[in-house]
């Protein structure tokens, strides 16, 4: 067995300290489980990324720069999600399709 004190007062003190420590550990476990549940719920409830992105110009008066597929790694920071019809319309109206994700191919436009 471990080296425990032989007298009752010190054993009771040790028991009290262990009970308090166990309560603190259980509280920490409960909080960690709540954080993990919230994290999982956040992952589960995250909205689906858009299928198509329109990259905006430098200011709000600038024309759009490029059309991207929704998962394109080359999309800039100034993008917004658009519908399939908006993506098609943007490309037919002259917005450049991204050279990396090639949304024009995915939308059925001939390359060239």
Backbone bond lengths (Angstrom), bond angles and torsions (degrees), N, CA, C in turn:
res aa  C-N    CA-C-N  psi(-1)  N-CA   C-N-CA  omega(-1)  CA-C   N-CA-C  phi
1 X - - - 1.457 - - 1.519 109.77 -
2 X 1.322 117.09 166.91 1.461 121.63 -179.03 1.519 110.55 -74.59
3 X 1.301 114.11 170.73 1.468 120.33 179.68 1.521 109.67 -85.04
4 X 1.311 116.60 87.02 1.455 122.50 178.46 1.524 108.89 -96.57
5 X 1.330 116.01 151.54 1.458 117.96 176.93 1.530 110.26 -64.61
6 X 1.321 117.71 148.02 1.460 120.16 -175.84 1.525 114.20 -81.98
7 X 1.348 117.34 -21.36 1.470 118.55 -172.79 1.527 111.21 -95.05
8 X 1.332 114.77 151.61 1.462 123.44 -175.75 1.529 113.35 -62.35
9 X 1.345 121.27 -44.75 1.467 119.13 -178.66 1.539 112.79 -58.99
10 X 1.310 117.41 -42.64 1.468 119.03 179.39 1.530 111.16 -70.94
11 X 1.313 117.98 -34.92 1.462 120.54 175.49 1.528 111.20 -63.44
12 X 1.348 116.55 -41.63 1.475 120.39 177.69 1.530 110.56 -65.22
13 X 1.326 117.21 -40.26 1.462 120.90 177.43 1.525 110.17 -61.16
14 X 1.313 115.93 -45.37 1.463 121.06 177.86 1.533 111.12 -61.86
15 X 1.322 116.66 -41.47 1.465 121.19 178.21 1.526 110.46 -61.34
16 X 1.334 116.92 -44.84 1.472 121.40 179.61 1.525 110.51 -62.20
17 X 1.325 116.45 -45.02 1.464 120.56 -179.55 1.534 110.36 -63.08
18 X 1.319 117.28 -42.95 1.461 120.99 179.03 1.527 111.57 -64.61
19 X 1.317 117.97 -39.17 1.469 121.81 178.66 1.525 110.13 -64.61
20 X 1.339 116.65 -43.78 1.469 119.85 178.46 1.529 111.00 -64.49
21 X 1.306 116.36 -42.87 1.464 120.63 179.08 1.524 110.72 -63.95
22 X 1.313 117.49 -41.66 1.461 121.16 177.94 1.524 110.92 -62.26
23 X 1.328 117.77 -40.70 1.470 120.92 176.40 1.525 111.01 -61.38
24 X 1.326 116.75 -41.55 1.465 120.15 179.08 1.528 110.98 -65.14
25 X 1.321 116.58 -41.00 1.463 120.54 178.51 1.522 110.28 -64.63
26 X 1.318 117.33 -42.64 1.471 120.19 179.23 1.525 111.29 -64.66
27 X 1.324 117.65 -38.97 1.467 121.45 176.40 1.527 110.10 -63.01
28 X 1.337 116.82 -43.88 1.462 120.66 178.71 1.524 110.96 -63.30
29 X 1.317 117.54 -39.11 1.472 121.62 177.58 1.523 110.21 -63.49
30 X 1.323 117.43 -44.59 1.464 121.44 179.37 1.524 110.69 -60.41
31 X 1.334 117.72 -44.47 1.462 121.32 179.01 1.529 111.11 -64.85
32 X 1.331 117.07 -41.37 1.468 120.44 178.57 1.525 110.71 -64.25
33 X 1.339 117.67 -39.30 1.466 120.57 177.52 1.521 111.01 -65.31
34 X 1.335 117.86 -38.31 1.461 121.01 178.20 1.531 110.59 -65.46
35 X 1.345 116.83 -43.47 1.469 120.09 178.45 1.527 110.80 -61.33
36 X 1.326 116.33 -42.74 1.466 119.97 -179.88 1.536 110.84 -65.78
37 X 1.322 116.82 -40.17 1.468 119.97 177.86 1.526 110.42 -63.58
38 X 1.336 117.23 -41.12 1.467 120.75 178.04 1.525 110.88 -65.52
39 X 1.329 117.03 -39.85 1.460 120.94 178.49 1.527 110.08 -62.96
40 X 1.323 116.74 -45.44 1.467 120.93 178.40 1.526 111.67 -62.72
41 X 1.339 116.21 -40.53 1.462 120.70 178.60 1.528 109.78 -64.86
42 X 1.337 117.20 -38.75 1.458 120.97 177.40 1.518 111.97 -63.33
43 X 1.323 116.55 -41.71 1.465 120.79 177.69 1.523 110.13 -64.75
44 X 1.319 116.20 -43.07 1.465 121.72 -178.01 1.527 111.79 -67.47
45 X 1.336 117.02 -38.57 1.461 121.28 -175.67 1.529 113.59 -90.81
46 X 1.332 117.49 1.30 1.464 120.77 -178.97 1.526 108.56 -61.59
47 X 1.329 116.11 133.27 1.470 117.44 -179.81 1.530 110.97 -66.35
48 X 1.317 115.19 149.11 1.453 121.45 178.92 1.527 108.64 -66.55
49 X 1.330 118.12 135.61 1.469 119.16 178.48 1.526 110.16 -65.54
50 X 1.327 117.00 152.37 1.467 119.30 -179.09 1.524 110.98 -67.11
51 X 1.313 116.16 154.19 1.466 121.07 178.89 1.528 111.39 -76.78
52 X 1.328 116.31 -26.82 1.465 121.57 -176.44 1.522 109.42 -135.60
53 X 1.331 115.55 147.15 1.462 121.35 179.62 1.520 109.40 -127.99
54 X 1.324 115.06 144.07 1.456 121.29 173.89 1.517 106.71 -115.03
55 X 1.324 116.46 118.52 1.459 121.03 179.33 1.521 108.95 -86.43
56 X 1.313 115.18 121.22 1.459 121.90 -177.13 1.527 110.47 -80.35
57 X 1.347 115.81 161.68 1.457 121.51 174.52 1.522 110.76 -74.80
58 X 1.326 116.63 -173.36 1.465 121.43 -175.13 1.519 113.71 -67.96
59 X 1.320 118.59 -30.05 1.463 119.94 176.16 1.522 109.00 -134.48
60 X 1.307 116.21 175.27 1.475 117.40 -172.29 1.519 113.17 -71.85
61 X 1.329 118.15 -14.59 1.463 120.49 177.11 1.526 112.62 -88.60
62 X 1.325 117.57 -11.58 1.459 121.51 -179.51 1.528 110.19 -76.67
63 X 1.329 115.98 146.42 1.469 118.36 176.77 1.530 110.37 -71.48
64 X 1.324 117.09 161.39 1.466 120.03 177.03 1.529 110.88 -59.75
65 X 1.320 116.05 150.38 1.457 121.75 -175.21 1.524 111.71 -95.47
66 X 1.346 116.91 -50.56 1.458 120.94 -175.73 1.523 111.07 -149.26
67 X 1.324 114.08 157.97 1.463 122.13 170.22 1.526 106.57 -106.72
68 X 1.340 117.13 136.02 1.462 122.82 -179.42 1.526 109.41 -128.18
69 X 1.327 115.73 156.25 1.455 119.87 165.53 1.528 106.78 -73.09
70 X 1.306 117.22 154.17 1.460 121.83 -172.54 1.512 115.62 -59.61
71 X 1.325 118.11 -27.03 1.464 120.40 -178.41 1.524 113.38 -103.09
72 X 1.316 117.59 17.82 1.464 121.72 -176.73 1.530 110.97 -68.24
73 X 1.325 116.14 129.24 1.459 120.51 179.01 1.522 111.12 -75.76
74 X 1.319 117.34 -15.84 1.459 121.75 -175.36 1.530 112.83 -92.81
75 X 1.322 117.29 0.21 1.464 120.09 -179.49 1.526 109.42 -67.19
76 X 1.307 116.21 136.65 1.464 120.64 179.72 1.517 111.77 -74.22
77 X 1.319 114.95 -175.96 1.465 120.02 -178.25 1.524 112.82 -80.66
78 X 1.315 116.22 -19.74 1.470 119.78 -176.98 1.532 110.03 -97.27
79 X 1.308 116.77 60.02 1.462 120.41 -179.10 1.520 110.46 -115.96
80 X 1.313 114.06 157.09 1.465 119.95 172.68 1.518 107.46 -140.01
81 X 1.319 114.46 149.76 1.450 120.03 179.40 1.519 111.39 -70.81
82 X 1.311 115.81 140.49 1.470 120.57 178.07 1.529 108.63 -134.26
83 X 1.321 114.94 163.79 1.465 120.97 -179.76 1.530 110.22 -81.52
84 X 1.307 114.73 170.70 1.465 121.43 177.22 1.527 110.61 -59.11
85 X 1.326 116.70 -45.30 1.468 120.23 179.93 1.523 111.83 -64.22
86 X 1.332 116.79 -39.46 1.465 119.70 178.01 1.521 111.14 -65.43
87 X 1.324 117.78 -37.89 1.462 121.24 178.23 1.525 110.19 -64.27
88 X 1.318 116.91 -45.48 1.467 120.64 178.11 1.532 111.15 -61.46
89 X 1.327 115.26 -45.44 1.458 120.35 -179.18 1.526 110.64 -61.84
90 X 1.336 117.17 -43.67 1.465 120.67 -178.76 1.525 110.82 -60.99
91 X 1.315 117.25 -43.94 1.469 119.51 -179.58 1.519 110.97 -67.51
92 X 1.339 117.34 -41.48 1.475 119.10 178.86 1.525 111.30 -67.49
93 X 1.319 117.73 -24.89 1.470 120.68 178.83 1.528 111.89 -88.73
94 X 1.336 117.74 4.83 1.456 120.40 172.14 1.518 116.90 103.99
95 X 1.325 118.39 3.64 1.464 119.18 175.56 1.528 107.45 -71.99
96 X 1.322 115.56 132.41 1.468 121.47 -175.09 1.525 110.78 -67.05
97 X 1.332 117.79 130.15 1.468 119.73 172.25 1.526 109.47 -77.17
98 X 1.290 117.60 145.36 1.460 123.28 -179.79 1.533 109.76 -61.17
99 X 1.338 115.99 136.41 1.467 120.63 178.71 1.520 112.53 -75.49
100 X 1.324 117.52 -16.95 1.462 121.10 -177.07 1.530 110.84 -86.76
101 X 1.333 117.04 -56.25 1.472 119.93 -174.88 1.526 113.06 -90.43
102 X 1.326 117.12 -13.88 1.460 124.07 175.59 1.534 113.44 49.52
103 X 1.320 116.77 63.88 1.469 119.09 179.61 1.523 112.72 -64.63
104 X 1.326 117.20 -25.11 1.463 119.35 178.78 1.523 110.92 -62.41
105 X 1.337 117.71 -37.80 1.470 120.74 176.72 1.523 110.83 -67.92
106 X 1.338 115.64 -43.14 1.470 120.01 -179.37 1.526 111.02 -66.16
107 X 1.327 116.56 -28.45 1.472 120.15 -179.86 1.528 111.72 -87.32
108 X 1.318 117.71 -3.23 1.461 120.19 176.23 1.514 114.19 92.42
109 X 1.338 118.83 11.57 1.448 120.72 176.02 1.534 109.08 -82.24
110 X 1.300 116.51 146.63 1.461 119.79 176.54 1.520 109.33 -74.64
111 X 1.332 115.87 138.50 1.462 120.00 176.20 1.533 108.45 -77.44
112 X 1.312 113.24 150.93 1.449 114.22 176.17 1.451 114.40 155.83
